[in-house]
Amino acid sequence: MNTKNFPMKMVVMCMICIIIICSGCVQDPEISPHPNLQSIENENASNMEEQAMLSNNFKKLTDAEKASLWFMAEEEKLAGDVYNYMFELYGMQIFQNIYFSEIDHVNAVAHLLEKRGLWNPNDAHGPGVFFNEELQLLYNNLILQGSLSASEAIAVGVIIEETDLEDIQYYLDYVAESKDIVKVYENLLAGSESHLDSFLSQQELR
């Protein structure tokens, strides 16, 4: 290109355009989208867990311990959701009484999750909805069975409590070094044993 014959006005305009284009390539860091939002969420969750661990003098939980807490949170919610559904369907006092007890169980696990700086899966879902696919399938099947008759509803209560007892016993082995979690799980165990006795007594009367 012969710049001597190129109008100076055009040269200036070209330079201005180049500056504008280049400046558009650098985004404001305050509004620029992060390339990996999930990594930010994971980092925040990790920071919350780290702060909770340090402030409460807890040991860092293993992945198995975390998984047990998340599972138990949803399983206790499942029990409460089913019992509330059955109470509304049949009006049987046993379901309302044990439903209130299950709320205490759900809150106990929720408190553990909060102390440990872990997210609570129950915060994301209403009644009858679960992250865990096995629990979701179990809930759906129990609702179908319990809706057949009051006797089947009582049988559903037996299934839930027997399942709880088995799962709590299983997960106790994973949290043996975390005394606060062990204490809560043992309380859940005692509660499930009491609930099972109540449902079995109702079955004998029918």
Salt bridges, closest charged atoms under 4 A:
GLU49 OE2 - LYS60 NZ 3.69
GLU49 OE1 - LYS66 NZ 3.13
GLU65 OE1 - LYS59 NZ 2.97
GLU76 OE1 - HIS105 ND1 3.19
ASP81 OD2 - LYS77 NZ 2.73
GLU102 OE1 - HIS105 ND1 3.42
GLU102 OE2 - HIS195 ND1 3.21
GLU161 OE2 - HIS195 ND1 3.54
ASP180 OD2 - LYS115 NZ 3.62
ASP180 OD1 - ARG116 NH2 2.82
